[in-house]
């Protein structure tokens, strides 16, 4: 993967709907050359898909929280799959990360209201082998996608 491939990946991460023509202009290559690079990046598994950017507030889930989860034993994978299913119309577990250290998992969740977050935490704590949770609310979020910054090539 060279600097041009990295630039293409960075541009697509910021806007997965960029046309190959627009990408070609940004990286100073022909559209067919960009097409071949994208095809190769997809075949190599570097580009695995394209995502929509969601306005969580418009969806009715304006609150973002991170929930640290400690489990007993070595059942993190199984428990992680269970936790991912605990959302409902007013709460969603967006991501579940296995982590090192004192905690086993870190969940990124979206909820409608603080009470909804409390109810989600209660459901998480009711899962067998979940020993403890610790929750942090996000006040705001900065990301490369939304600020127009690019990952360095």
C-alpha positions in Angstrom: 0.0 0.0 0.0 1.6 3.3 -1.1 0.8 6.9 -0.3 -1.8 7.2 -3.0 -3.7 4.1 -1.7 -3.6 5.6 1.8 -5.0 8.9 0.5 -7.8 7.0 -1.3 -8.6 5.1 1.9 -8.6 8.4 3.9 -10.9 10.1 1.4 -13.3 7.2 1.3 -13.3 7.1 5.1 -14.4 10.7 5.2 -17.1 10.2 2.4 -17.7 6.7 1.2 -19.9 8.1 -1.6 -17.1 10.0 -3.4 -17.2 9.2 -7.1 -14.1 7.7 -8.7 -13.8 10.8 -10.8 -13.7 13.0 -7.6 -11.1 10.6 -6.1 -9.0 10.7 -9.3 -8.9 14.5 -9.1 -7.9 14.4 -5.4 -5.0 11.9 -6.0 -4.0 13.2 -9.4 -4.6 10.0 -11.3 -6.9 8.9 -14.1 -10.4 7.5 -13.2 -9.4 4.0 -14.5 -6.3 4.0 -12.4 -8.3 4.9 -9.3 -10.9 2.2 -10.2 -8.1 -0.4 -10.4 -6.7 0.7 -7.0 -10.1 0.6 -5.3 -10.7 -2.9 -6.8 -7.3 -4.1 -5.5 -8.0 -2.5 -2.0 -11.3 -4.3 -1.9 -9.8 -7.7 -3.0 -7.1 -7.3 -0.3 -9.8 -6.7 2.3 -8.5 -3.2 3.1 -11.8 -1.7 1.9 -14.4 -4.0 3.4 -17.5 -1.9 2.8 -19.0 1.6 2.8 -20.9 3.2 5.7 -23.6 5.8 6.2 -22.9 8.6 8.6 -25.8 8.8 11.0 -27.3 11.8 12.6 -28.0 10.1 16.0 -30.0 13.1 17.3 -32.4 13.0 14.3 -32.7 9.2 14.9 -33.9 9.9 18.5 -30.7 8.6 20.2 -28.8 11.9 21.0 -26.9 10.7 24.1 -23.6 8.8 23.6 -22.1 6.9 26.5 -19.3 4.5 27.0 -19.8 1.5 29.4 -16.9 -0.4 30.8 -17.8 -4.0 31.6 -16.0 -6.5 33.8 -16.9 -10.2 33.6 -16.0 -13.2 35.5 -14.2 -16.0 33.8 -13.1 -16.0 30.2 -16.5 -15.8 28.5 -16.0 -12.3 27.0 -16.8 -13.3 23.4 -20.0 -15.0 24.4 -21.0 -12.2 26.7 -20.1 -9.6 24.1 -22.5 -11.2 21.6 -25.3 -11.2 24.3 -24.7 -7.6 25.2 -24.9 -6.5 21.5 -28.5 -7.8 21.5 -29.7 -5.8 24.5 -30.7 -2.6 22.7 -34.3 -1.6 21.9 -36.1 1.3 20.3 -34.6 3.8 22.8 -31.1 2.4 23.1 -28.5 0.8 20.9 -25.2 -0.8 21.6 -23.2 0.5 18.6 -19.8 -1.1 19.3 -18.3 -3.7 21.7 -14.6 -3.7 22.1 -12.5 -6.3 23.9 -9.9 -4.4 25.9 -6.9 -5.1 28.2 -6.6 -4.1 31.8 -9.0 -4.1 34.6 -12.1 -4.1 32.4 -13.0 -6.8 29.8 -15.1 -4.8 27.3 -15.9 -1.3 26.4 -19.3 -0.6 24.9 -20.3 2.5 22.9 -24.0 3.1 23.3 -26.6 5.5 22.0 -29.7 6.3 24.0 -32.7 8.5 23.9 -32.7 9.7 27.6 -30.7 9.3 30.8 -33.4 7.0 32.1 -33.0 4.8 29.0 -29.3 4.6 29.8 -30.1 3.5 33.3 -32.4 0.8 32.0 -29.8 -0.4 29.5 -27.2 -0.6 32.3 -29.6 -2.6 34.4 -30.1 -5.1 31.5 -26.3 -5.3 31.1 -25.8 -6.0 34.8 -28.4 -8.7 34.7 -26.4 -10.7 32.2 -24.8 -13.7 34.0 -21.1 -13.3 34.6 -21.2 -9.5 34.3 -19.5 -8.4 37.5 -19.5 -4.6 37.2 -19.9 -1.7 34.9 -18.7 1.9 34.9 -20.3 4.5 32.6 -19.0 7.7 31.1 -21.2 10.2 29.1 -19.7 11.8 26.0 -20.3 15.6 26.0 -19.2 16.1 22.4 -17.4 14.2 19.7 -14.7 15.3 17.3 -13.8 13.0 14.4 -11.7 13.1 11.3 -14.8 12.5 9.2 -16.8 15.4 10.5 -14.0 18.0 10.8 -12.6 17.4 7.3 -9.2 16.2 8.6 -7.5 13.4 6.8 -5.5 10.5 8.1 -1.8 11.2 7.2 -0.5 9.2 4.3 
